[in-house]
Amino acid sequence: MEPDVLGPPYERHTIDLGTDDEGPVVATLVRRMADRPTGRAVLYVHGFVDYFFQTHVADFFATRGWDFYALDLRKYGRSLLPHQTPNFCRDVGDYFPELDAATAIIRDRDGHSTVLGMAHSTGGLIMSLWADARRDSRPLDGLVLNSPFFDLNVPWVIRRPLAAVVARLGRRSPLRALPHGLNTVYGESLHADHHGEWSYDLSWKPLAGFPVRLGWLDAIRTAQLRLRAGLAIPVPVLVACSLRSFRGRRWQEAANVADAVLDVEHMVRWAPRLGRHVTVVRFDGGLHDLTLSGPAVREQVFAEVGRWAEGFLDTGPTAKEREPEPVGATG
């Protein structure tokens, strides 16, 4: 491990993934150790146009005895190299090697007996398919999906017939960019220079995102089709999302209390296809990344995640360590 850009107590490990058609490839595993470790760990995976900077999420778990690990996937954030196309992949299975490597580090090298997966947006789609593909080895004991990317947030005619046409084009010209990229509404809702409260590296997470490539869109559509056909994730899954979506192209106050990226009804509709043990919870006023919502909402999110983990992972209390009962106490 070496020092991370976030500074102490964060450290990072670079995972060498060999080469692809663009050259050398790496992923980056960031770690924040608990003051009083319990053998439990979280593996967090970010979304599209994203990287790990949400230190308050790590703090929540670390103060409760969970060591926290965050994976910047290949071509994202800390792992983005100068010769690479940002955030690009041809198949979501491309990310499975770094997920395998990260869980091997967490379990085998660092000795954790319980691992909770936590993933946001596109990371939620990727981690769901990986957990299904690795269901025999069970690298996770539970999975929390924060506004997962289960379907395209466009009208049906674009989401189904036209998306199929675009996907076929993507196989022929994978690096070709869509003429219209992402809008800046969500970024403006987050960043402290605009209407949000968060500061992060805009070179790794630009307000308008990176160009959306046809090959990436084909990879996402293929993964979503697989998920909607039904997975068999063998561990408990919590799907969390906002109560509503915001559909404007320009920032308004309503964007600060809704998901301004995806259609939350898609998340609720497709959640049962993940496996046999799925819980869905919705938060009034939640942003696309629920953990970046306003203080009251994210407090509710953390409380719900803590209760769910305590109830379904058999890991003991996830609230702050309780005071020991006095000798002789009964109850």
N, C-alpha and C positions, 0 to 999 in steps of 0.2 A: 504494500500500500504506500502511496505518496500523498502529499498534501493536495487538497482539492481547491478549486477556485472559490468555494464558499468559505474557506478558512476553517480553523478548528471549531468543533470536533470532527469535521468532515474530512475524509480521506478517500482516495480513489485508486482503483486497479484497472489497468488497461488490458482488455481481452483481445488477443491476436486472433483474427479470424481468417488469416490467409489473404488471398486476392480474389477479385472478381474481374469483370471485363473493363473496369475503370482503374484497377490497380489495388494496392494494399487496403485492407478493411480491418477496422477495429470496433469494438464496443467498449463502454466505460461503466464500471460498477462503482458507485459512490456508497460509502458506508458511514453511518453515524451510530456509534455504540451506546447502549444504555449504561447508565451509571451503576445499576444493579441488574445485571443480565439474568434472564430466567430460562434460557435455552430456546426462546421464541424469537422469530424473525419475520420481518415483512420484506417482500420483494415488490417494489413499485415500478410500473412502466408507464411512461408518458404517452401523450397523444400525438397527432399530426401537427407539424410546425410547433414543436414543443421540446422541452428538456426538463430535467429535474432542477427546480429552484425553490420548491415549496417546503422550506425548512420547518414551518410550523406543523406540517404533517409528520415529519420525522420526530419533532419534539413531542407531539402527542403520544406516539408509540414509545419513544425512548424513555420518557418519564414513567411509563407503565411497565418497564422491564423488557420491551421488545427492541432488539437490535434492528436498525432500519437500513435497508439496502435499496438503492434506486439505480435502474439500468438505463443509461442513455444508449438507445439502439444505434446500430450502424448508420452513418450518414445523418445523424441527429446531434445537435448540441456539442458536447465535449468530444463526440466521436466523429464529427464531420471534418474530413480532411480536404485540403485545397483542391485536389483533383477530382472530387466527387460531386455528383448531382445531389443537391440537398434533399433529404427525406425520401429518396426514390427507392423503390423496389419493384421487381417483376412478379413476385409471389410472396405472400406473407410468410410462407414457410422459410424464406430466406432468414427470418429472425429467430428461428428455432435454435440454431447453434449457440447464440449468445444467451438465450434463456436456459438452455441446458448447462452451459458453462457457469452461469450465475448461480443456479441452484446447486450445482456441484460444489462451488466455493462455499455457499452458505451452509450446506449440510455436511459435506465431507471435510472441507478444510477448517471451517469455523465451528463445526460440531453442533448445529442447531437441530433440535428434534421436531419442532413445529415451525412450518413456514406458511404464512398467509400471503397470497398473491393479491395485489391491489393495482388496478390498471384503469387508465382514463381514455375515453373516446376510441381512437384507432388502436391504442394499446389494449383496450378492452376486447376488441375484435381479435387481435393477434393472440393475446394470452388465452382467450377462450378456445381458439382452435388448437393452440399448443397443449393446453390442459387436456383436451379431448384426445389429441394424438398421443400423448404420454400417459393415458389413463391407466395403463397396466403398471407403470412404475410409480405413479402418484407423487410427483415432485412437490405438490402443494397439498395442504390440509384444508384449505378453504380459499375462496376467491371473491374479492369485492370489486365490482365493476362500477366505475364512476362515469355515468353518461356514455355508455358504450355505443360504438358506431355500427349499428346493426343494419342500417339501410341508408340510401342516399336521400338527402333532404331536398327533394325536387318533386314537381308534379309527376303523377303516375306515368304519363306518356313519355317523360324524360327518364324516369326511374327504371322503366322496364324496356319498351321497344327501342328507344333512342340510345339508352345506355348499352344495350347489346351491340348496336352498330358501332358506337364509339369504342367499345371494348375490342371489337375485331380490328378496328383501325390501330388500336394500341399495340396489337401483336405485330403489326407491320412497321409502325413508327413509334416505338415505345417512349422516346424522349420528346416527342412533339407535345407542346403545351396547349392546354385549352385557351381559347381567346380571352375568356373572362375568368379571372382568378377569384380568390377570396376577397370579401369586403373587409373593411377595417372596424366594423361595429364591435365585434367581440374583443379585439385588441384594445380598442378605446375604453371598453368597459372594465378592463383589467389594469392597464398601465397607469402609474401614478402621474405621468405627464399629461394625462387626458382625464378620464372620468373614473379611474380606479384607484386602488391603494397599493398596488404591487410594483416593485422595481425589478426588472430582469433584463437580460442581454438581448437587445433588439436585433443583433446580428444572428442570433440563434433562434429567436422567436419574433420575427418582424410583424408589425401590425397587419400588413396585407398578406402575410404568409409568403411562401415560395410558389413558383409556378406549379400548377397541377398538371402532371404529365399523363399522357394517355396510357402508357404502360402501367403506371401506378393505379390509375382508375380501373383498369382491367384486373389487376391483382386484388384490389379491394372488392370489386363486384363479384369476382370468383369466390373470395372468402365469405362474403355475405350470403351467397347462394348456398354454400356448404353449411353455414350456421343455420340458415332458415330451413334447410332440409332436416335438421335435427342432429344435435350432438349428444354425447353421453358422458359429460363431465362427472366424475365419480364422487366429487366432494361438494359440500354445501356452497352455494353461490348467492351472493347478495347483489342485486341490481338496483342502483340508486340513480335517481334522475330528478330533474326539476318538475314542477307541477305544470309548467307551460313553456311554449317556445315563442321566441320573438322573430318575426319575419321581415322586418324593415331592412332596407339597404343603407340607411343612414342612422347614426346614433340618436336615440331618444331615451328618456328616463326609464321607459319600460324595459330597455335592454339590460338594465342593471339588476333586474329581478326575474330573469328568464333565461332559458337556453337560447342563445343567439346563433348557434351553429347547427344543431341537429333537431329533428322532430322527436320530441320526447314520447309521442304515442308509438313510434316505431320500437322504442326500447321496451315499452310495456308489452306490446304485441308479440315480440319475438323472444322475450325472456324465457318463456316456458320451453323453448327449443334447446336450451342449454344443457338440461339434464333433469333428473328426477327430484332434485332438492333445491328449489330456487325461491328466494324471497325477493319481493319488489317493494321498494319504499320510495316515496316521492316527497320533495321538499318545496314548500311554497316560498318563492323568492330566490330559488337556487339558480346560479349561473351554470354555464356548460361544464366547467370544472367546479363541482360543488364545493371543493375545499377552498376555492378562491371567492366564494360568495361573501356577502356581508357578515359581520361578526356573529349576529344572532343565528343566522342560518348555518354557518359552518360549525357553530357550537352544537346545533342539533344533529348535523351530519356526524360529527365525531362521537357524540353520545350514542347514536344509533349503531354506528360501526362497532363501538365498544361493547354494547349490549349483545349485538349479533355474534361477535367473536366469542364472548364469554359463554353464550348459550349453545353455539353450534360447534365450536372447536375444542370444547372441554379443556380450556387453558387457564381456568381460574379467573380472578377478577382482572378486568382491563381498566377499571377506574384506578386513580392514584392509590398507591399502596396504602392499605388500611392499617390503622393503629392496632397493634395486638391487643387482644382482650386481657384484662387483668387476671392474674392467677386466681382460680376459684370461681371465675364467672361461669354462669350457666345460661342456657337458652337454646 
